[in-house]
Amino acid sequence: MNTKNELCSLEQIYNFLLMRPYFHNYSQFEKLKEFFYEIHEMESGFFEVKNSYRFLGTFNGREKLIDSSHSPDFLDKSRFLQWVMHQINE
């Protein structure tokens, strides 16, 4: 996928989540879980929280285990989205 388009899509999902009632009250873990659930590819049929801060799903057509234990703060939009881009394209 074109990196610009991909970043735009991730940003739309990010903004959508921020609009949810009470989303700002969620913990960092809960925000990450919601975000990765939304961006995983549904047709693969699974999304798992493996253990604290590890998410298994299909991202960009590949099964990936993403360790988010050292992710930037979710509310630091620019840093967070750049980090996500690196994680799903690595």
C-alpha positions as a printed Julia matrix, in Angstrom:
90×3 Matrix{Float64}:
   0.0     0.0    0.0
   1.16    3.54  -0.63
   2.69    4.86   2.58
   0.83    8.18   2.33
  -2.5     6.41   1.86
  -1.7     4.02   4.66
  -0.85    6.85   7.05
  -4.06    8.63   6.06
  -6.09    5.49   6.82
  -4.4     5.0   10.18
  -5.03    8.64  11.04
  -8.74    8.29  10.2
  -9.04    5.28  12.51
  -7.09    7.12  15.21
  -9.4    10.15  14.96
 -12.47    7.92  14.94
 -11.39    6.27  18.18
 -10.76    9.63  19.86
 -14.35   10.6   19.09
 -15.74    7.64  21.05
 -17.34    8.61  24.35
 -15.04    8.0   27.31
 -12.14    6.85  25.1
  -9.87    9.42  26.79
 -10.55    7.66  30.09
  -9.13    4.36  28.83
  -5.71    3.18  29.93
  -2.83    3.13  27.43
  -3.33   -0.64  27.09
  -7.05   -0.29  26.36
  -6.4     2.42  23.75
  -3.78    0.24  22.05
  -6.05   -2.79  22.11
  -8.9    -0.84  20.48
  -6.59    0.67  17.87
  -4.95   -2.6   16.82
  -8.32   -4.35  16.78
  -9.62   -1.71  14.37
  -6.63   -1.87  12.0
  -6.26   -5.65  11.81
  -7.65   -7.26   8.69
 -11.0    -8.82   9.58
 -11.04  -11.42   6.82
  -8.15  -13.23   8.52
 -10.66  -14.18  11.19
  -8.67  -13.61  14.35
  -7.27  -10.99  16.65
  -5.69  -11.94  19.94
  -4.22  -10.19  22.9
  -1.38  -12.6   23.6
  -0.34  -11.13  26.92
   0.15   -7.69  28.3
   0.79   -5.31  25.39
   1.2    -7.99  22.68
  -1.3    -8.19  19.86
  -1.53  -10.92  17.22
  -3.43  -10.27  14.02
  -3.08   -9.73  10.3
  -1.67   -6.36   9.31
  -0.8    -5.5    5.69
  -1.56   -9.06   4.62
   0.83  -10.68   7.07
   0.29  -12.3   10.43
   2.22  -10.24  12.95
   2.81  -10.19  16.66
   3.16   -6.57  17.72
   4.83   -5.86  21.04
   3.53   -2.49  22.11
   5.13   -2.43  25.56
   7.41    0.44  24.45
   4.98    2.32  22.24
   4.79    6.1   22.44
   1.9     7.59  24.34
  -1.27    7.02  22.33
  -2.21   10.69  22.63
   1.07   11.79  21.0
  -0.56   11.37  17.6
   2.39   12.0   15.3
   4.88    9.83  17.18
   2.31    7.11  17.78
   1.23    6.83  14.14
   4.83    6.81  12.91
   5.57    4.03  15.39
   2.54    2.05  14.17
   3.65    2.47  10.54
   7.03    1.02  11.46
   5.45   -1.89  13.36
   3.06   -2.98  10.62
   5.54   -2.52   7.76
   8.56   -4.1    9.41
